[in-house]
Amino acid sequence: MNQHSSLKRPRAGRPTREQAEARHELLLDRALDHFLDKGFQQATIEAIAADVGMTKRTVYARHEDKAALFRAAVHRAIEKYAVSQEDIEATVCDDLEQTLVNLAMLRIDTVSTSTGVKLQRIVNTESYRFPDIFTAAYESAVPTIRFLADVLEKETRAGTLAIDEPMHAANVFMSMVVGGPARFIVSGIPLSRKEIDKRVGYAVRLFLDGARKR
């Protein structure tokens, strides 16, 4: 018998916690790509696992089924692409109308990215099945809405505006000013920057005309 035949081959080392976490992050990235490109129904664990170089068993060890993986990937993406507080605060300038335009464009620009469009589409499509992703998407916009409400409340105290419910008014503003262009973009109907600027500017002026103190 060869003297080396009885020696055991060294076992492959277990991945470190950092390596395991990096692999899981990669899994969520690839899963998101599959879900955004194919939708929940058409995406498969087999294809996602193969894309990452994992076994299905490894995937299921972290996520009990496809729905759980979908939720994890989409929730993570919503959190990742949320607008930062720093960017929100940077919209403020000395002119109220321009501040409102800046806030609206910040939201529209976020939706307009390739990932933003796909993410909004899958939230729209799958919210009936996963209402928690709709809630997460709305909550990701709350810091912007709350900041806008603070701006409106401050202007009301200064006597510029007459708004009784700033938070409600901020939600109306987002639907009125941001909702229209965002729906076009998510639907795949291209709008030029000039057209977006025109729509946003008009809607902001209309909002302010209704909100100013008489």
Secondary structure as UniProt FT lines:
FT   TURN            3..6
FT   HELIX           17..42
FT   HELIX           45..52
FT   HELIX           56..62
FT   HELIX           66..80
FT   HELIX           85..89
FT   TURN            90..91
FT   HELIX           96..112
FT   HELIX           114..126
FT   TURN            127..129
FT   HELIX           131..157
FT   TURN            158..159
FT   HELIX           166..173
FT   HELIX           174..178
FT   HELIX           179..186
FT   TURN            187..188
FT   HELIX           193..211
//
